[in-house]
Amino acid sequence: MILYPSVDKLLTLADSKYTLVIAASKRARALQEGAEPRAIVRSGRFVSTALREIEIKQISYVRTRDGLK
């Protein structure tokens, strides 16, 4: 269960739940593979870090015909 950042706030930053999930999962995978985190979270988990980065607008996404980049 996600307590922070709030799901309601995150949904205002994305056009759909699907977009939010895909953007967060792609960023979490990049973090797992060694990308430098742009935000610090207490839990240290990749998904939590990715969601925090989305919340503070440190990462963004671009919708393309083939998916998100």
C-alpha positions as a Markdown table, in Angstrom:
| # | Residue | x | y | z |
|---|---|---|---|---|
| 1 | Met | 0.0 | 0.0 | 0.0 |
| 2 | Ile | 1.3 | 3.4 | -1.0 |
| 3 | Leu | 1.1 | 6.0 | 1.8 |
| 4 | Tyr | 3.5 | 8.6 | 0.5 |
| 5 | Pro | 3.5 | 10.1 | -2.0 |
| 6 | Ser | -0.3 | 10.2 | -2.2 |
| 7 | Val | -1.8 | 8.4 | -5.1 |
| 8 | Asp | -4.3 | 11.3 | -5.6 |
| 9 | Lys | -1.4 | 13.8 | -6.0 |
| 10 | Leu | 0.5 | 11.5 | -8.4 |
| 11 | Leu | -2.6 | 11.1 | -10.6 |
| 12 | Thr | -2.7 | 14.8 | -11.1 |
| 13 | Leu | 0.8 | 14.5 | -12.7 |
| 14 | Ala | -0.2 | 11.8 | -15.2 |
| 15 | Asp | -3.0 | 11.4 | -17.7 |
| 16 | Ser | -4.0 | 8.0 | -16.4 |
| 17 | Lys | -3.2 | 5.3 | -13.8 |
| 18 | Tyr | -1.7 | 3.2 | -16.6 |
| 19 | Thr | 0.7 | 6.0 | -17.5 |
| 20 | Leu | 1.7 | 6.5 | -13.9 |
| 21 | Val | 2.4 | 2.8 | -13.4 |
| 22 | Ile | 4.4 | 2.4 | -16.6 |
| 23 | Ala | 6.5 | 5.5 | -15.9 |
| 24 | Ala | 7.2 | 4.5 | -12.3 |
| 25 | Ser | 8.1 | 0.9 | -13.3 |
| 26 | Lys | 10.5 | 2.0 | -16.1 |
| 27 | Arg | 12.2 | 4.4 | -13.7 |
| 28 | Ala | 12.4 | 1.8 | -10.9 |
| 29 | Arg | 14.0 | -0.7 | -13.4 |
| 30 | Ala | 16.6 | 2.0 | -14.3 |
| 31 | Leu | 17.3 | 2.6 | -10.6 |
| 32 | Gln | 17.7 | -1.2 | -10.1 |
| 33 | Glu | 20.1 | -1.4 | -12.9 |
| 34 | Gly | 22.3 | 1.4 | -11.4 |
| 35 | Ala | 20.9 | 4.7 | -12.4 |
| 36 | Glu | 21.6 | 7.6 | -10.0 |
| 37 | Pro | 18.5 | 8.4 | -7.8 |
| 38 | Arg | 17.3 | 12.0 | -8.1 |
| 39 | Ala | 15.4 | 11.9 | -4.8 |
| 40 | Ile | 16.0 | 10.4 | -1.4 |
| 41 | Val | 13.4 | 8.4 | 0.3 |
| 42 | Arg | 13.5 | 6.7 | 3.7 |
| 43 | Ser | 12.5 | 3.2 | 2.5 |
| 44 | Gly | 15.2 | 3.1 | -0.2 |
| 45 | Arg | 13.0 | 0.9 | -2.4 |
| 46 | Phe | 13.2 | 1.5 | -6.1 |
| 47 | Val | 9.5 | 2.0 | -6.7 |
| 48 | Ser | 9.2 | 4.4 | -3.8 |
| 49 | Thr | 12.1 | 6.4 | -5.1 |
| 50 | Ala | 10.6 | 6.4 | -8.7 |
| 51 | Leu | 7.3 | 7.6 | -7.4 |
| 52 | Arg | 8.9 | 10.4 | -5.3 |
| 53 | Glu | 10.9 | 11.5 | -8.4 |
| 54 | Ile | 7.7 | 11.7 | -10.3 |
| 55 | Glu | 6.1 | 13.7 | -7.5 |
| 56 | Ile | 8.8 | 16.3 | -7.3 |
| 57 | Lys | 9.0 | 16.4 | -11.2 |
| 58 | Gln | 12.6 | 15.2 | -11.4 |
| 59 | Ile | 11.6 | 12.8 | -14.1 |
| 60 | Ser | 9.0 | 13.1 | -16.8 |
| 61 | Tyr | 7.6 | 10.9 | -19.6 |
| 62 | Val | 6.8 | 11.3 | -23.2 |
| 63 | Arg | 3.9 | 9.4 | -24.8 |
| 64 | Thr | 4.9 | 7.9 | -28.1 |
| 65 | Arg | 3.1 | 5.7 | -30.6 |
| 66 | Asp | 5.1 | 2.7 | -29.2 |
| 67 | Gly | 4.6 | 3.5 | -25.5 |
| 68 | Leu | 6.3 | 5.8 | -23.0 |
| 69 | Lys | 9.8 | 7.1 | -23.1 |
